[in-house]
Amino acid sequence: MIKHAIYSFFLLPALILPVPVKGNMILPQDESITTMFMTHRDATGTRCYVKGKVHSFSDFETLDNKELVDTMPPRNRVIVRLYNTTGIKKDDVLYVIDENKLAVSRMVVDSIFKSDSFGMMLIGRGNFALSQAGFTVVQKVEDEYSSMAYIHRARGDYFRENSDTGKAISEYKKALVLDRGNPEAHLALGDIYYARGMYQFAFREYHEGYKNIGRLYDREDKFMLLKGMALVRFKEVFEGPLPQHLKDKYRSEGISMCAEALSVYPDSAEVNYLAGMFYYKSPSPDDKKARDFFLKAIEIDPEHAPSGIALAELYLKHRNREKSISFLQKVIESDPGNKRARELMLYIEKYAE
């Protein structure tokens, strides 16, 4: 049953609200860090920052039309009064611990706001069946570091967008000091190093980000990370002065990275082209697989010149002059100044039978 919201969420759980006290709570410095135990058998515990106290609960879900639905599981929302908001942002994970410091609830932060009566507050979602008003809310120390790392990464993005690469690198590195596995910071650094032609440094950053790719919520970020790794391997295989055994190794890795990237975003003309080249320009080429990837790239982007030229070369290799010319003509139509396409066309007209 849907009920129109007449009272604010502070009035809904009125029976368990503590007496209002204006202003923020003050936490003594020697009580700012505590230890949380996940089970009764947990002898070591986890270091945590004390962030606040449970204020009240709500069984209601607020919808976009400002109505309330009372069919949600009981105590699925908690209202927390905070000591401070340092290191806390939307979607962060916090915990509720009882008087014995045993974790009784895990919450995901929905929103943070300021109340005139109670100071800084947050609303979290989770299962709070075992929680009580007055229980302590904590954040794992490493989780707060991760949140602070997010701030430095955001600053890095700002400087990078404004072409201040030096400051961007500095901020990304600060983020990684706080959160060594931060995949967004590693991805950003990898992109910067790749643009500068520092391919070994770029791959190192991409690879470190890949170790925590599961932390990337944005599919585009996952794709860009995998694409970056494939691009570096492409450069090293086809442009780097490496021994053949390393080129063979990197070619195999490049193919794997392309496959993984295409599993995330199959309609990338560029990655289909990279995969095709790894198969085509190989000591043991697989022309059929290469052709299929090049054709897929052309299907996605009919004006993708590198794939058109690769197909022209591939068909010329197999003495199919007509198809080779047809792909070159399409490239020249879309890019009249393409030097490679015109050179290849001239060669065919003079020497190919």
C-alpha positions in Angstrom: 0.0 0.0 0.0 1.3 3.5 -0.9 1.0 6.2 1.6 1.6 9.9 1.0 4.5 11.3 3.1 3.1 13.8 5.5 6.0 13.9 8.0 9.7 13.9 7.4 11.7 10.8 8.0 12.7 12.2 11.5 9.1 11.9 12.5 8.5 8.4 11.2 10.5 6.6 13.9 9.5 9.1 16.6 9.2 6.6 19.3 12.9 5.8 19.3 14.4 9.2 18.6 16.8 10.6 21.2 16.2 14.0 22.7 17.4 16.6 20.1 20.7 18.3 20.7 21.7 21.1 18.4 25.1 21.1 16.6 27.7 18.5 15.7 28.8 15.8 18.1 32.3 16.1 19.5 34.6 13.0 19.5 37.6 12.9 21.8 40.8 12.3 19.8 41.7 9.2 21.8 38.4 7.6 20.8 38.6 8.3 17.1 40.1 4.9 16.3 38.7 1.6 17.5 38.8 -2.1 16.6 35.9 -4.0 15.0 35.4 -7.7 15.3 33.5 -9.5 12.5 32.8 -12.6 14.5 33.1 -13.8 18.1 36.1 -15.9 17.1 37.9 -12.9 15.4 40.9 -12.4 17.7 42.7 -9.8 15.6 40.0 -7.4 14.6 40.1 -4.6 12.0 41.2 -1.1 12.7 38.4 1.4 12.1 37.7 5.1 12.4 34.7 6.0 14.5 32.3 8.0 12.3 29.1 8.4 14.3 26.2 6.9 16.2 23.0 5.2 15.0 20.2 7.8 15.4 17.1 6.0 14.2 15.7 3.6 11.7 13.1 3.6 8.9 11.2 0.7 7.2 10.2 3.0 4.4 11.6 3.5 0.9 11.3 7.0 -0.5 10.4 7.1 -4.2 10.9 9.7 -6.8 7.3 10.8 -6.5 7.9 11.5 -2.8 5.5 8.7 -1.8 6.4 6.0 0.7 6.2 2.3 0.2 5.7 0.2 3.4 6.4 -3.1 1.7 10.2 -3.0 2.2 11.9 -5.4 4.7 12.0 -4.0 8.3 14.8 -1.7 9.3 16.3 -1.4 5.9 17.3 2.3 6.4 19.4 3.8 9.1 19.9 7.5 10.0 23.3 8.2 11.5 24.5 11.2 13.3 28.1 11.9 12.4 31.2 13.2 14.2 32.7 14.1 10.8 32.3 13.4 7.1 36.0 13.0 6.3 36.5 10.2 3.9 32.8 9.4 3.5 31.0 9.6 0.2 27.9 8.1 -1.5 28.1 4.3 -2.0 30.9 3.9 0.6 30.6 1.0 3.0 30.3 1.5 6.8 29.6 -0.8 9.7 27.5 -0.7 12.9 29.2 -2.2 16.0 27.7 -3.1 19.3 29.0 -2.3 22.8 31.4 -5.3 22.4 32.7 -3.9 19.2 31.1 -6.8 17.3 29.9 -5.9 13.7 26.2 -6.3 13.6 25.3 -4.5 10.4 26.9 -3.4 7.1 25.5 -0.4 5.3 26.0 1.4 2.0 25.8 5.2 2.2 22.9 6.7 0.3 23.2 10.4 1.1 25.0 12.8 3.5 23.3 16.0 4.6 23.3 18.7 7.3 20.4 18.9 9.8 19.8 22.2 11.7 19.1 20.1 14.8 21.6 17.3 14.7 24.5 18.5 12.5 25.9 16.3 9.9 23.9 13.1 9.1 23.8 10.3 6.7 21.2 7.8 5.5 22.4 4.3 4.8 20.8 1.1 3.5 21.3 -2.4 4.7 19.9 -5.0 7.2 19.7 -3.4 10.6 17.8 -6.1 12.5 20.6 -6.5 15.1 21.4 -2.8 15.4 20.1 -0.4 18.0 20.0 3.4 18.4 23.2 4.5 20.0 25.4 1.8 18.5 28.7 3.1 17.0 29.2 3.5 13.2 32.7 2.9 11.9 34.7 2.9 8.7 37.6 0.6 8.0 40.9 2.5 8.0 41.8 1.3 4.5 38.3 2.3 3.3 38.8 5.9 4.4 42.1 6.0 2.7 40.3 4.8 -0.5 37.8 7.6 -0.1 40.6 10.2 0.3 42.3 8.7 -2.7 39.2 9.5 -4.6 39.6 13.2 -3.9 43.2 13.2 -5.2 42.1 11.3 -8.3 39.3 13.8 -9.0 41.9 16.6 -8.7 44.1 14.7 -11.1 41.3 14.5 -13.6 40.7 18.3 -13.3 44.4 19.1 -14.0 44.5 16.6 -16.8 41.5 18.1 -18.5 43.1 21.5 -18.2 46.4 20.2 -19.8 48.4 20.5 -16.6 49.9 17.0 -16.9 52.5 17.5 -14.2 50.0 18.4 -11.5 47.7 15.6 -12.7 50.5 13.0 -12.3 51.3 14.4 -8.9 47.6 14.0 -7.8 47.3 10.5 -9.2 50.4 9.4 -7.3 49.0 10.9 -4.1 45.9 8.9 -4.7 48.0 5.7 -5.1 49.9 6.4 -1.8 46.6 6.3 0.0 45.1 3.5 -2.1 47.8 1.5 -3.9 45.3 -0.5 -5.9 43.1 2.4 -7.1 42.4 1.3 -10.7 41.1 4.7 -11.9 44.4 6.4 -10.9 46.4 3.6 -12.5 44.3 3.9 -15.7 44.8 7.7 -15.8 48.6 7.4 -15.3 48.7 4.7 -18.0 46.9 7.0 -20.5 49.3 9.8 -19.7 52.4 7.7 -20.2 51.0 6.1 -23.3 50.4 9.5 -24.9 54.1 10.4 -24.1 55.3 7.2 -25.8 56.5 5.8 -22.4 55.0 2.4 -23.2 56.7 0.3 -20.4 55.6 2.8 -17.8 52.1 2.8 -19.3 51.8 -0.9 -19.3 52.9 -1.1 -15.7 50.2 1.3 -14.7 47.5 -0.5 -16.8 48.6 -3.8 -15.4 48.4 -2.6 -11.8 44.9 -1.3 -12.5 44.0 -4.6 -14.1 44.7 -6.4 -10.8 41.7 -4.5 -9.4 39.5 -4.2 -12.5 36.6 -5.5 -10.5 36.6 -2.2 -8.6 35.8 -0.3 -11.8 32.0 0.2 -11.9 32.0 2.0 -15.2 32.1 -0.4 -18.2 33.8 2.3 -20.3 36.7 2.5 -17.8 37.1 -1.3 -17.9 37.1 -1.2 -21.7 39.6 1.7 -21.8 41.9 -0.2 -19.4 41.9 -3.3 -21.5 42.3 -1.3 -24.7 45.2 0.5 -23.3 47.0 -2.7 -22.5 46.3 -4.0 -26.0 47.6 -0.8 -27.5 50.9 -0.9 -25.6 51.4 -4.5 -26.7 50.6 -3.5 -30.3 53.3 -0.8 -30.2 55.9 -3.1 -28.7 55.2 -5.9 -31.2 55.1 -3.8 -34.3 57.2 -0.8 -33.5 59.6 -1.8 -30.7 63.2 -3.1 -31.2 62.4 -6.3 -29.2 63.8 -9.8 -29.6 61.4 -12.2 -31.4 60.6 -14.3 -28.3 59.4 -11.1 -26.5 57.3 -10.1 -29.5 55.7 -13.5 -29.6 54.9 -13.3 -25.9 53.5 -9.8 -26.2 51.5 -10.7 -29.3 49.8 -13.5 -27.3 49.0 -11.1 -24.5 47.7 -8.5 -27.0 45.3 -11.0 -28.4 44.0 -11.9 -25.0 43.6 -8.2 -24.1 41.7 -7.5 -27.3 39.4 -10.5 -26.6 38.7 -9.3 -23.1 38.1 -5.7 -24.3 35.7 -6.8 -27.0 33.8 -8.9 -24.4 33.1 -5.6 -22.7 32.5 -3.5 -25.9 32.4 -5.6 -29.1 31.6 -2.6 -31.3 35.1 -1.0 -31.2 36.5 -0.7 -34.7 40.0 0.1 -33.3 40.2 -3.0 -31.0 38.9 -5.2 -33.8 41.6 -3.8 -36.0 44.3 -4.4 -33.3 43.1 -8.1 -33.0 43.2 -8.5 -36.8 46.8 -7.2 -37.0 48.0 -9.5 -34.2 46.8 -12.4 -36.2 47.8 -11.0 -39.6 51.3 -9.8 -39.0 52.6 -12.9 -37.2 55.3 -15.4 -37.9 52.4 -17.9 -38.2 49.6 -15.8 -39.5 45.9 -16.7 -39.3 44.6 -14.8 -42.3 41.0 -16.0 -41.8 40.8 -14.7 -38.3 42.6 -11.5 -39.3 40.1 -11.0 -42.2 37.1 -11.5 -40.0 38.3 -8.9 -37.5 39.1 -6.3 -40.2 35.7 -6.9 -41.8 34.1 -6.4 -38.4 35.9 -3.1 -38.0 34.7 -1.9 -41.4 31.2 -3.0 -40.6 31.3 -0.9 -37.4 33.1 2.1 -39.1 33.0 2.0 -42.9 35.6 4.8 -43.0 38.1 3.0 -40.8 41.1 3.4 -43.1 43.6 1.2 -41.3 41.3 -1.8 -41.6 40.5 -1.0 -45.3 44.2 -1.0 -46.1 44.9 -4.2 -44.1 42.1 -5.9 -46.1 43.6 -4.7 -49.4 47.0 -6.0 -48.4 45.4 -9.3 -47.2 43.5 -9.9 -50.4 46.5 -8.9 -52.6 48.5 -11.5 -50.7 46.0 -14.1 -51.8 46.0 -12.7 -55.4 42.5 -11.3 -55.2 43.3 -8.1 -57.1 39.7 -7.0 -57.6 38.8 -7.1 -53.9 42.1 -5.4 -53.0 41.3 -2.5 -55.3 37.7 -2.2 -54.1 38.9 -1.7 -50.5 41.6 0.8 -51.5 39.0 2.8 -53.5 36.8 3.1 -50.5 39.7 4.3 -48.4 40.7 6.9 -50.9 37.1 8.1 -51.3 36.9 8.8 -47.6 40.5 9.9 -47.2 41.9 11.2 -50.5 45.2 12.1 -48.8 45.9 8.7 -47.5 49.5 8.1 -48.7 49.6 4.4 -48.0 46.4 3.7 -49.9 47.6 5.6 -52.9 51.0 3.9 -52.9 49.4 0.4 -52.7 47.0 1.3 -55.5 49.9 2.4 -57.7 51.7 -0.8 -57.0 48.7 -2.9 -57.9 48.2 -1.0 -61.2 51.9 -1.3 -62.2 52.9 -4.8 -61.0 50.0 -6.9 -59.7 48.5 -9.3 -62.2 
